[in-house]
Structures are given as C-alpha cells and as structure tokens.
Amino acid sequence: MKMEIKQIKYGDCEYPEILKSIKNPPKQLNVLGNVGLLNKPGIAIIGSRNCTEVGRKIAENFAQKLSSVRSMYK
C-alpha cells in the first residue's frame, strides 16, 4: 500500500496547536503517515536542504537511535 503525502494548511482543523503558538509557524505541512500524531508529544529533527554528507549521516544515525528508544516504550 502506497501512502500519500497530505497537505495541512495553517487554518485546517488538523494543524497542530503547538505550532500555532510559535513566532513564524509554517503555512503548510506535508505529512506522510498518521496525522493524529501531530498533536501528541514528539521530537522533530530540523535540518538543512543543503546539508553535508557527514551532517546527513549524523542526523540519520540519531533518528534511528531515537526511534529504537521510542519503540521500547510502546
């Protein structure tokens, strides 16, 4: 089954409340997966569009380790 990217705009009811409280919230979110998780506690990894290969590998490694810790508490 192929998942589609859902676009959520600032005024949409699914737009996360926490993002509405920041100084310059994104006007639109592109979401792949369970949209309902957007209003639950979470961690975001923010990166650069033009990152170095080393930076990409560090972020990927960090995300993998972080997700394995989360799966221990399901």
N, CA, C and O atoms as a Maestro MAE file, in Angstrom:
{
 s_m_m2io_version
 :::
 2.0.0
}

f_m_ct {
 s_m_title
 :::
 protein
 m_atom[296] {
  # First column is atom index #
  i_m_mmod_type
  r_m_x_coord
  r_m_y_coord
  r_m_z_coord
  i_m_residue_number
  s_m_chain_name
  s_m_pdb_residue_name
  s_m_pdb_atom_name
  i_m_atomic_number
  :::
  1 25 0.838 -1.179 0.000 1 A "MET " " N  " 7
  2 3 0.000 0.000 0.000 1 A "MET " " CA " 6
  3 2 0.888 1.249 0.000 1 A "MET " " C  " 6
  4 15 1.757 1.398 0.859 1 A "MET " " O  " 8
  5 25 0.669 2.124 -0.949 2 A "LYS " " N  " 7
  6 3 1.440 3.360 -1.048 2 A "LYS " " CA " 6
  7 2 0.746 4.470 -0.257 2 A "LYS " " C  " 6
  8 15 -0.437 4.745 -0.454 2 A "LYS " " O  " 8
  9 25 1.506 5.100 0.642 3 A "MET " " N  " 7
  10 3 0.943 6.204 1.420 3 A "MET " " CA " 6
  11 2 1.127 7.497 0.647 3 A "MET " " C  " 6
  12 15 2.149 7.703 -0.008 3 A "MET " " O  " 8
  13 25 0.135 8.358 0.728 4 A "GLU " " N  " 7
  14 3 0.208 9.640 0.045 4 A "GLU " " CA " 6
  15 2 0.535 10.747 1.032 4 A "GLU " " C  " 6
  16 15 0.197 10.672 2.213 4 A "GLU " " O  " 8
  17 25 1.191 11.764 0.527 5 A "ILE " " N  " 7
  18 3 1.518 12.931 1.347 5 A "ILE " " CA " 6
  19 2 0.273 13.799 1.457 5 A "ILE " " C  " 6
  20 15 -0.349 14.139 0.450 5 A "ILE " " O  " 8
  21 25 -0.084 14.153 2.679 6 A "LYS " " N  " 7
  22 3 -1.245 15.017 2.917 6 A "LYS " " CA " 6
  23 2 -0.748 16.425 3.229 6 A "LYS " " C  " 6
  24 15 0.186 16.604 4.011 6 A "LYS " " O  " 8
  25 25 -1.372 17.408 2.619 7 A "GLN " " N  " 7
  26 3 -1.022 18.800 2.881 7 A "GLN " " CA " 6
  27 2 -2.016 19.373 3.888 7 A "GLN " " C  " 6
  28 15 -3.230 19.316 3.693 7 A "GLN " " O  " 8
  29 25 -1.467 19.926 4.968 8 A "ILE " " N  " 7
  30 3 -2.288 20.545 6.009 8 A "ILE " " CA " 6
  31 2 -1.912 22.012 6.079 8 A "ILE " " C  " 6
  32 15 -0.753 22.349 6.318 8 A "ILE " " O  " 8
  33 25 -2.877 22.878 5.875 9 A "LYS " " N  " 7
  34 3 -2.635 24.329 5.902 9 A "LYS " " CA " 6
  35 2 -2.922 24.875 7.297 9 A "LYS " " C  " 6
  36 15 -3.607 24.242 8.101 9 A "LYS " " O  " 8
  37 25 -2.385 26.061 7.564 10 A "TYR " " N  " 7
  38 3 -2.473 26.678 8.886 10 A "TYR " " CA " 6
  39 2 -3.896 26.712 9.429 10 A "TYR " " C  " 6
  40 15 -4.082 26.444 10.616 10 A "TYR " " O  " 8
  41 25 -4.877 27.017 8.653 11 A "GLY " " N  " 7
  42 3 -6.253 27.132 9.140 11 A "GLY " " CA " 6
  43 2 -7.000 25.813 9.258 11 A "GLY " " C  " 6
  44 15 -8.118 25.792 9.773 11 A "GLY " " O  " 8
  45 25 -6.424 24.724 8.801 12 A "ASP " " N  " 7
  46 3 -7.097 23.423 8.848 12 A "ASP " " CA " 6
  47 2 -7.240 22.932 10.289 12 A "ASP " " C  " 6
  48 15 -6.405 23.231 11.143 12 A "ASP " " O  " 8
  49 25 -8.303 22.178 10.547 13 A "CYS " " N  " 7
  50 3 -8.541 21.666 11.915 13 A "CYS " " CA " 6
  51 2 -7.467 20.674 12.346 13 A "CYS " " C  " 6
  52 15 -7.273 20.480 13.546 13 A "CYS " " O  " 8
  53 25 -6.768 20.044 11.420 14 A "GLU " " N  " 7
  54 3 -5.725 19.077 11.764 14 A "GLU " " CA " 6
  55 2 -4.374 19.735 12.051 14 A "GLU " " C  " 6
  56 15 -3.440 19.062 12.486 14 A "GLU " " O  " 8
  57 25 -4.263 21.036 11.812 15 A "TYR " " N  " 7
  58 3 -2.999 21.739 12.037 15 A "TYR " " CA " 6
  59 2 -2.673 21.695 13.533 15 A "TYR " " C  " 6
  60 15 -3.534 22.016 14.351 15 A "TYR " " O  " 8
  61 25 -1.461 21.308 13.906 16 A "PRO " " N  " 7
  62 3 -1.103 21.156 15.327 16 A "PRO " " CA " 6
  63 2 -1.177 22.469 16.120 16 A "PRO " " C  " 6
  64 15 -0.641 23.496 15.702 16 A "PRO " " O  " 8
  65 25 -1.845 22.408 17.257 17 A "GLU " " N  " 7
  66 3 -1.990 23.582 18.126 17 A "GLU " " CA " 6
  67 2 -0.637 24.137 18.564 17 A "GLU " " C  " 6
  68 15 -0.462 25.353 18.638 17 A "GLU " " O  " 8
  69 25 0.310 23.265 18.852 18 A "ILE " " N  " 7
  70 3 1.625 23.703 19.344 18 A "ILE " " CA " 6
  71 2 2.325 24.589 18.318 18 A "ILE " " C  " 6
  72 15 3.027 25.529 18.689 18 A "ILE " " O  " 8
  73 25 2.140 24.296 17.032 19 A "LEU " " N  " 7
  74 3 2.788 25.106 16.005 19 A "LEU " " CA " 6
  75 2 2.137 26.480 15.860 19 A "LEU " " C  " 6
  76 15 2.788 27.437 15.441 19 A "LEU " " O  " 8
  77 25 0.863 26.575 16.204 20 A "LYS " " N  " 7
  78 3 0.174 27.868 16.130 20 A "LYS " " CA " 6
  79 2 0.748 28.865 17.135 20 A "LYS " " C  " 6
  80 15 0.568 30.073 16.983 20 A "LYS " " O  " 8
  81 25 1.437 28.366 18.158 21 A "SER " " N  " 7
  82 3 1.938 29.239 19.219 21 A "SER " " CA " 6
  83 2 3.355 29.771 18.964 21 A "SER " " C  " 6
  84 15 3.839 30.603 19.731 21 A "SER " " O  " 8
  85 25 4.020 29.313 17.915 22 A "ILE " " N  " 7
  86 3 5.378 29.800 17.654 22 A "ILE " " CA " 6
  87 2 5.350 31.072 16.820 22 A "ILE " " C  " 6
  88 15 4.331 31.402 16.215 22 A "ILE " " O  " 8
  89 25 6.465 31.779 16.791 23 A "LYS " " N  " 7
  90 3 6.537 33.089 16.154 23 A "LYS " " CA " 6
  91 2 6.181 33.066 14.662 23 A "LYS " " C  " 6
  92 15 5.334 33.846 14.225 23 A "LYS " " O  " 8
  93 25 6.793 32.213 13.900 24 A "ASN " " N  " 7
  94 3 6.518 32.115 12.462 24 A "ASN " " CA " 6
  95 2 6.154 30.679 12.096 24 A "ASN " " C  " 6
  96 15 6.985 29.947 11.559 24 A "ASN " " O  " 8
  97 25 4.918 30.271 12.384 25 A "PRO " " N  " 7
  98 3 4.551 28.884 12.105 25 A "PRO " " CA " 6
  99 2 4.516 28.610 10.598 25 A "PRO " " C  " 6
  100 15 4.241 29.507 9.802 25 A "PRO " " O  " 8
  101 25 4.794 27.379 10.222 26 A "PRO " " N  " 7
  102 3 4.722 27.040 8.803 26 A "PRO " " CA " 6
  103 2 3.303 27.242 8.280 26 A "PRO " " C  " 6
  104 15 2.334 26.935 8.974 26 A "PRO " " O  " 8
  105 25 3.182 27.751 7.074 27 A "LYS " " N  " 7
  106 3 1.863 27.960 6.468 27 A "LYS " " CA " 6
  107 2 1.250 26.645 6.030 27 A "LYS " " C  " 6
  108 15 0.031 26.521 5.914 27 A "LYS " " O  " 8
  109 25 2.109 25.660 5.786 28 A "GLN " " N  " 7
  110 3 1.624 24.366 5.319 28 A "GLN " " CA " 6
  111 2 2.565 23.264 5.803 28 A "GLN " " C  " 6
  112 15 3.779 23.456 5.874 28 A "GLN " " O  " 8
  113 25 1.997 22.126 6.130 29 A "LEU " " N  " 7
  114 3 2.771 20.945 6.494 29 A "LEU " " CA " 6
  115 2 2.509 19.854 5.461 29 A "LEU " " C  " 6
  116 15 1.378 19.683 5.007 29 A "LEU " " O  " 8
  117 25 3.529 19.134 5.099 30 A "ASN " " N  " 7
  118 3 3.382 17.970 4.236 30 A "ASN " " CA " 6
  119 2 3.587 16.760 5.125 30 A "ASN " " C  " 6
  120 15 4.673 16.560 5.669 30 A "ASN " " O  " 8
  121 25 2.549 15.952 5.273 31 A "VAL " " N  " 7
  122 3 2.548 14.866 6.250 31 A "VAL " " CA " 6
  123 2 2.427 13.520 5.548 31 A "VAL " " C  " 6
  124 15 1.594 13.331 4.661 31 A "VAL " " O  " 8
  125 25 3.272 12.603 5.965 32 A "LEU " " N  " 7
  126 3 3.221 11.228 5.494 32 A "LEU " " CA " 6
  127 2 3.017 10.352 6.718 32 A "LEU " " C  " 6
  128 15 3.896 10.276 7.576 32 A "LEU " " O  " 8
  129 25 1.886 9.700 6.811 33 A "GLY " " N  " 7
  130 3 1.630 8.849 7.969 33 A "GLY " " CA " 6
  131 2 0.418 9.309 8.754 33 A "GLY " " C  " 6
  132 15 -0.493 9.935 8.212 33 A "GLY " " O  " 8
  133 25 0.421 8.992 10.034 34 A "ASN " " N  " 7
  134 3 -0.713 9.232 10.919 34 A "ASN " " CA " 6
  135 2 -0.784 10.708 11.337 34 A "ASN " " C  " 6
  136 15 -0.005 11.159 12.177 34 A "ASN " " O  " 8
  137 25 -1.712 11.444 10.750 35 A "VAL " " N  " 7
  138 3 -1.886 12.876 11.032 35 A "VAL " " CA " 6
  139 2 -2.260 13.103 12.497 35 A "VAL " " C  " 6
  140 15 -1.926 14.148 13.056 35 A "VAL " " O  " 8
  141 25 -2.934 12.163 13.118 36 A "GLY " " N  " 7
  142 3 -3.349 12.293 14.510 36 A "GLY " " CA " 6
  143 2 -2.188 12.417 15.481 36 A "GLY " " C  " 6
  144 15 -2.362 12.903 16.598 36 A "GLY " " O  " 8
  145 25 -1.016 11.986 15.071 37 A "LEU " " N  " 7
  146 3 0.157 12.074 15.950 37 A "LEU " " CA " 6
  147 2 0.698 13.497 16.063 37 A "LEU " " C  " 6
  148 15 1.520 13.773 16.937 37 A "LEU " " O  " 8
  149 25 0.254 14.397 15.202 38 A "LEU " " N  " 7
  150 3 0.775 15.770 15.214 38 A "LEU " " CA " 6
  151 2 0.442 16.528 16.490 38 A "LEU " " C  " 6
  152 15 1.143 17.479 16.837 38 A "LEU " " O  " 8
  153 25 -0.600 16.133 17.191 39 A "ASN " " N  " 7
  154 3 -0.976 16.814 18.432 39 A "ASN " " CA " 6
  155 2 -0.556 16.040 19.675 39 A "ASN " " C  " 6
  156 15 -1.028 16.330 20.775 39 A "ASN " " O  " 8
  157 25 0.321 15.066 19.513 40 A "LYS " " N  " 7
  158 3 0.870 14.312 20.641 40 A "LYS " " CA " 6
  159 2 2.300 14.789 20.875 40 A "LYS " " C  " 6
  160 15 2.915 15.352 19.969 40 A "LYS " " O  " 8
  161 25 2.837 14.575 22.072 41 A "PRO " " N  " 7
  162 3 4.237 14.964 22.315 41 A "PRO " " CA " 6
  163 2 5.168 14.277 21.317 41 A "PRO " " C  " 6
  164 15 4.965 13.118 20.958 41 A "PRO " " O  " 8
  165 25 6.169 14.994 20.885 42 A "GLY " " N  " 7
  166 3 7.091 14.424 19.918 42 A "GLY " " CA " 6
  167 2 8.395 15.197 19.846 42 A "GLY " " C  " 6
  168 15 8.591 16.197 20.537 42 A "GLY " " O  " 8
  169 25 9.264 14.715 19.008 43 A "ILE " " N  " 7
  170 3 10.561 15.346 18.773 43 A "ILE " " CA " 6
  171 2 10.711 15.534 17.278 43 A "ILE " " C  " 6
  172 15 10.365 14.651 16.494 43 A "ILE " " O  " 8
  173 25 11.221 16.672 16.891 44 A "ALA " " N  " 7
  174 3 11.449 16.944 15.474 44 A "ALA " " CA " 6
  175 2 12.936 17.122 15.223 44 A "ALA " " C  " 6
  176 15 13.660 17.675 16.051 44 A "ALA " " O  " 8
  177 25 13.370 16.655 14.090 45 A "ILE " " N  " 7
  178 3 14.744 16.884 13.648 45 A "ILE " " CA " 6
  179 2 14.659 17.861 12.481 45 A "ILE " " C  " 6
  180 15 14.114 17.536 11.426 45 A "ILE " " O  " 8
  181 25 15.192 19.035 12.675 46 A "ILE " " N  " 7
  182 3 15.149 20.082 11.666 46 A "ILE " " CA " 6
  183 2 16.520 20.156 11.017 46 A "ILE " " C  " 6
  184 15 17.544 20.221 11.698 46 A "ILE " " O  " 8
  185 25 16.525 20.146 9.710 47 A "GLY " " N  " 7
  186 3 17.806 20.141 9.017 47 A "GLY " " CA " 6
  187 2 17.862 21.157 7.898 47 A "GLY " " C  " 6
  188 15 16.995 22.020 7.760 47 A "GLY " " O  " 8
  189 25 18.877 21.033 7.128 48 A "SER " " N  " 7
  190 3 19.134 21.941 6.028 48 A "SER " " CA " 6
  191 2 18.825 21.259 4.703 48 A "SER " " C  " 6
  192 15 18.980 20.045 4.573 48 A "SER " " O  " 8
  193 25 18.395 22.025 3.740 49 A "ARG " " N  " 7
  194 3 18.177 21.471 2.403 49 A "ARG " " CA " 6
  195 2 19.497 21.146 1.723 49 A "ARG " " C  " 6
  196 15 19.551 20.320 0.813 49 A "ARG " " O  " 8
  197 25 20.552 21.797 2.168 50 A "ASN " " N  " 7
  198 3 21.872 21.622 1.551 50 A "ASN " " CA " 6
  199 2 22.890 21.140 2.579 50 A "ASN " " C  " 6
  200 15 23.959 21.733 2.727 50 A "ASN " " O  " 8
  201 25 22.557 20.067 3.287 51 A "CYS " " N  " 7
  202 3 23.465 19.590 4.330 51 A "CYS " " CA " 6
  203 2 24.642 18.834 3.718 51 A "CYS " " C  " 6
  204 15 24.598 18.392 2.570 51 A "CYS " " O  " 8
  205 25 25.676 18.703 4.511 52 A "THR " " N  " 7
  206 3 26.833 17.929 4.081 52 A "THR " " CA " 6
  207 2 26.512 16.445 4.238 52 A "THR " " C  " 6
  208 15 25.554 16.083 4.920 52 A "THR " " O  " 8
  209 25 27.289 15.614 3.626 53 A "GLU " " N  " 7
  210 3 27.101 14.169 3.749 53 A "GLU " " CA " 6
  211 2 27.310 13.729 5.199 53 A "GLU " " C  " 6
  212 15 26.593 12.862 5.699 53 A "GLU " " O  " 8
  213 25 28.285 14.323 5.864 54 A "VAL " " N  " 7
  214 3 28.542 13.997 7.275 54 A "VAL " " CA " 6
  215 2 27.332 14.385 8.123 54 A "VAL " " C  " 6
  216 15 26.899 13.607 8.973 54 A "VAL " " O  " 8
  217 25 26.790 15.565 7.904 55 A "GLY " " N  " 7
  218 3 25.618 16.017 8.651 55 A "GLY " " CA " 6
  219 2 24.415 15.117 8.423 55 A "GLY " " C  " 6
  220 15 23.674 14.815 9.359 55 A "GLY " " O  " 8
  221 25 24.217 14.685 7.178 56 A "ARG " " N  " 7
  222 3 23.102 13.800 6.861 56 A "ARG " " CA " 6
  223 2 23.256 12.471 7.590 56 A "ARG " " C  " 6
  224 15 22.285 11.947 8.135 56 A "ARG " " O  " 8
  225 25 24.466 11.923 7.605 57 A "LYS " " N  " 7
  226 3 24.706 10.640 8.268 57 A "LYS " " CA " 6
  227 2 24.504 10.752 9.779 57 A "LYS " " C  " 6
  228 15 23.956 9.842 10.401 57 A "LYS " " O  " 8
  229 25 24.939 11.856 10.368 58 A "ILE " " N  " 7
  230 3 24.754 12.065 11.814 58 A "ILE " " CA " 6
  231 2 23.268 12.150 12.144 58 A "ILE " " C  " 6
  232 15 22.809 11.527 13.102 58 A "ILE " " O  " 8
  233 25 22.514 12.915 11.359 59 A "ALA " " N  " 7
  234 3 21.071 13.053 11.597 59 A "ALA " " CA " 6
  235 2 20.362 11.716 11.423 59 A "ALA " " C  " 6
  236 15 19.474 11.379 12.206 59 A "ALA " " O  " 8
  237 25 20.743 10.961 10.416 60 A "GLU " " N  " 7
  238 3 20.127 9.658 10.168 60 A "GLU " " CA " 6
  239 2 20.414 8.700 11.325 60 A "GLU " " C  " 6
  240 15 19.519 7.988 11.782 60 A "GLU " " O  " 8
  241 25 21.648 8.683 11.792 61 A "ASN " " N  " 7
  242 3 22.036 7.813 12.905 61 A "ASN " " CA " 6
  243 2 21.282 8.204 14.171 61 A "ASN " " C  " 6
  244 15 20.797 7.338 14.900 61 A "ASN " " O  " 8
  245 25 21.183 9.497 14.430 62 A "PHE " " N  " 7
  246 3 20.470 9.990 15.608 62 A "PHE " " CA " 6
  247 2 18.997 9.589 15.539 62 A "PHE " " C  " 6
  248 15 18.431 9.132 16.532 62 A "PHE " " O  " 8
  249 25 18.375 9.758 14.369 63 A "ALA " " N  " 7
  250 3 16.958 9.415 14.201 63 A "ALA " " CA " 6
  251 2 16.729 7.918 14.410 63 A "ALA " " C  " 6
  252 15 15.744 7.525 15.035 63 A "ALA " " O  " 8
  253 25 17.620 7.093 13.900 64 A "GLN " " N  " 7
  254 3 17.479 5.643 14.089 64 A "GLN " " CA " 6
  255 2 17.573 5.264 15.558 64 A "GLN " " C  " 6
  256 15 16.782 4.456 16.045 64 A "GLN " " O  " 8
  257 25 18.534 5.842 16.263 65 A "LYS " " N  " 7
  258 3 18.682 5.531 17.690 65 A "LYS " " CA " 6
  259 2 17.492 6.049 18.489 65 A "LYS " " C  " 6
  260 15 17.003 5.369 19.391 65 A "LYS " " O  " 8
  261 25 17.036 7.230 18.165 66 A "LEU " " N  " 7
  262 3 15.887 7.814 18.852 66 A "LEU " " CA " 6
  263 2 14.635 6.963 18.637 66 A "LEU " " C  " 6
  264 15 13.880 6.735 19.582 66 A "LEU " " O  " 8
  265 25 14.407 6.500 17.431 67 A "SER " " N  " 7
  266 3 13.220 5.692 17.150 67 A "SER " " CA " 6
  267 2 13.309 4.337 17.831 67 A "SER " " C  " 6
  268 15 12.275 3.789 18.211 67 A "SER " " O  " 8
  269 25 14.480 3.781 17.998 68 A "SER " " N  " 7
  270 3 14.588 2.486 18.685 68 A "SER " " CA " 6
  271 2 14.293 2.637 20.176 68 A "SER " " C  " 6
  272 15 13.748 1.716 20.785 68 A "SER " " O  " 8
  273 25 14.633 3.755 20.766 69 A "VAL " " N  " 7
  274 3 14.316 4.020 22.170 69 A "VAL " " CA " 6
  275 2 12.807 4.159 22.325 69 A "VAL " " C  " 6
  276 15 12.230 3.616 23.267 69 A "VAL " " O  " 8
  277 25 12.169 4.875 21.418 70 A "ARG " " N  " 7
  278 3 10.723 5.062 21.467 70 A "ARG " " CA " 6
  279 2 9.997 3.738 21.385 70 A "ARG " " C  " 6
  280 15 9.011 3.534 22.093 70 A "ARG " " O  " 8
  281 25 10.460 2.830 20.537 71 A "SER " " N  " 7
  282 3 9.768 1.561 20.357 71 A "SER " " CA " 6
  283 2 9.827 0.700 21.634 71 A "SER " " C  " 6
  284 15 9.011 -0.207 21.802 71 A "SER " " O  " 8
  285 25 10.764 0.973 22.510 72 A "MET " " N  " 7
  286 3 10.859 0.235 23.767 72 A "MET " " CA " 6
  287 2 9.697 0.579 24.699 72 A "MET " " C  " 6
  288 15 9.365 -0.204 25.588 72 A "MET " " O  " 8
  289 25 9.078 1.745 24.501 73 A "TYR " " N  " 7
  290 3 8.024 2.223 25.414 73 A "TYR " " CA " 6
  291 2 6.631 2.112 24.831 73 A "TYR " " C  " 6
  292 15 5.694 2.685 25.388 73 A "TYR " " O  " 8
  293 25 6.460 1.405 23.741 74 A "LYS " " N  " 7
  294 3 5.118 1.252 23.142 74 A "LYS " " CA " 6
  295 2 4.240 0.380 23.991 74 A "LYS " " C  " 6
  296 15 3.083 0.143 23.644 74 A "LYS " " O  " 8
  :::
 }
 m_bond[295] {
  # First column is bond index #
  i_m_from
  i_m_to
  i_m_order
  :::
  1 1 2 1
  2 2 3 1
  3 3 4 2
  4 3 5 1
  5 5 6 1
  6 6 7 1
  7 7 8 2
  8 7 9 1
  9 9 10 1
  10 10 11 1
  11 11 12 2
  12 11 13 1
  13 13 14 1
  14 14 15 1
  15 15 16 2
  16 15 17 1
  17 17 18 1
  18 18 19 1
  19 19 20 2
  20 19 21 1
  21 21 22 1
  22 22 23 1
  23 23 24 2
  24 23 25 1
  25 25 26 1
  26 26 27 1
  27 27 28 2
  28 27 29 1
  29 29 30 1
  30 30 31 1
  31 31 32 2
  32 31 33 1
  33 33 34 1
  34 34 35 1
  35 35 36 2
  36 35 37 1
  37 37 38 1
  38 38 39 1
  39 39 40 2
  40 39 41 1
  41 41 42 1
  42 42 43 1
  43 43 44 2
  44 43 45 1
  45 45 46 1
  46 46 47 1
  47 47 48 2
  48 47 49 1
  49 49 50 1
  50 50 51 1
  51 51 52 2
  52 51 53 1
  53 53 54 1
  54 54 55 1
  55 55 56 2
  56 55 57 1
  57 57 58 1
  58 58 59 1
  59 59 60 2
  60 59 61 1
  61 61 62 1
  62 62 63 1
  63 63 64 2
  64 63 65 1
  65 65 66 1
  66 66 67 1
  67 67 68 2
  68 67 69 1
  69 69 70 1
  70 70 71 1
  71 71 72 2
  72 71 73 1
  73 73 74 1
  74 74 75 1
  75 75 76 2
  76 75 77 1
  77 77 78 1
  78 78 79 1
  79 79 80 2
  80 79 81 1
  81 81 82 1
  82 82 83 1
  83 83 84 2
  84 83 85 1
  85 85 86 1
  86 86 87 1
  87 87 88 2
  88 87 89 1
  89 89 90 1
  90 90 91 1
  91 91 92 2
  92 91 93 1
  93 93 94 1
  94 94 95 1
  95 95 96 2
  96 95 97 1
  97 97 98 1
  98 98 99 1
  99 99 100 2
  100 99 101 1
  101 101 102 1
  102 102 103 1
  103 103 104 2
  104 103 105 1
  105 105 106 1
  106 106 107 1
  107 107 108 2
  108 107 109 1
  109 109 110 1
  110 110 111 1
  111 111 112 2
  112 111 113 1
  113 113 114 1
  114 114 115 1
  115 115 116 2
  116 115 117 1
  117 117 118 1
  118 118 119 1
  119 119 120 2
  120 119 121 1
  121 121 122 1
  122 122 123 1
  123 123 124 2
  124 123 125 1
  125 125 126 1
  126 126 127 1
  127 127 128 2
  128 127 129 1
  129 129 130 1
  130 130 131 1
  131 131 132 2
  132 131 133 1
  133 133 134 1
  134 134 135 1
  135 135 136 2
  136 135 137 1
  137 137 138 1
  138 138 139 1
  139 139 140 2
  140 139 141 1
  141 141 142 1
  142 142 143 1
  143 143 144 2
  144 143 145 1
  145 145 146 1
  146 146 147 1
  147 147 148 2
  148 147 149 1
  149 149 150 1
  150 150 151 1
  151 151 152 2
  152 151 153 1
  153 153 154 1
  154 154 155 1
  155 155 156 2
  156 155 157 1
  157 157 158 1
  158 158 159 1
  159 159 160 2
  160 159 161 1
  161 161 162 1
  162 162 163 1
  163 163 164 2
  164 163 165 1
  165 165 166 1
  166 166 167 1
  167 167 168 2
  168 167 169 1
  169 169 170 1
  170 170 171 1
  171 171 172 2
  172 171 173 1
  173 173 174 1
  174 174 175 1
  175 175 176 2
  176 175 177 1
  177 177 178 1
  178 178 179 1
  179 179 180 2
  180 179 181 1
  181 181 182 1
  182 182 183 1
  183 183 184 2
  184 183 185 1
  185 185 186 1
  186 186 187 1
  187 187 188 2
  188 187 189 1
  189 189 190 1
  190 190 191 1
  191 191 192 2
  192 191 193 1
  193 193 194 1
  194 194 195 1
  195 195 196 2
  196 195 197 1
  197 197 198 1
  198 198 199 1
  199 199 200 2
  200 199 201 1
  201 201 202 1
  202 202 203 1
  203 203 204 2
  204 203 205 1
  205 205 206 1
  206 206 207 1
  207 207 208 2
  208 207 209 1
  209 209 210 1
  210 210 211 1
  211 211 212 2
  212 211 213 1
  213 213 214 1
  214 214 215 1
  215 215 216 2
  216 215 217 1
  217 217 218 1
  218 218 219 1
  219 219 220 2
  220 219 221 1
  221 221 222 1
  222 222 223 1
  223 223 224 2
  224 223 225 1
  225 225 226 1
  226 226 227 1
  227 227 228 2
  228 227 229 1
  229 229 230 1
  230 230 231 1
  231 231 232 2
  232 231 233 1
  233 233 234 1
  234 234 235 1
  235 235 236 2
  236 235 237 1
  237 237 238 1
  238 238 239 1
  239 239 240 2
  240 239 241 1
  241 241 242 1
  242 242 243 1
  243 243 244 2
  244 243 245 1
  245 245 246 1
  246 246 247 1
  247 247 248 2
  248 247 249 1
  249 249 250 1
  250 250 251 1
  251 251 252 2
  252 251 253 1
  253 253 254 1
  254 254 255 1
  255 255 256 2
  256 255 257 1
  257 257 258 1
  258 258 259 1
  259 259 260 2
  260 259 261 1
  261 261 262 1
  262 262 263 1
  263 263 264 2
  264 263 265 1
  265 265 266 1
  266 266 267 1
  267 267 268 2
  268 267 269 1
  269 269 270 1
  270 270 271 1
  271 271 272 2
  272 271 273 1
  273 273 274 1
  274 274 275 1
  275 275 276 2
  276 275 277 1
  277 277 278 1
  278 278 279 1
  279 279 280 2
  280 279 281 1
  281 281 282 1
  282 282 283 1
  283 283 284 2
  284 283 285 1
  285 285 286 1
  286 286 287 1
  287 287 288 2
  288 287 289 1
  289 289 290 1
  290 290 291 1
  291 291 292 2
  292 291 293 1
  293 293 294 1
  294 294 295 1
  295 295 296 2
  :::
 }
}
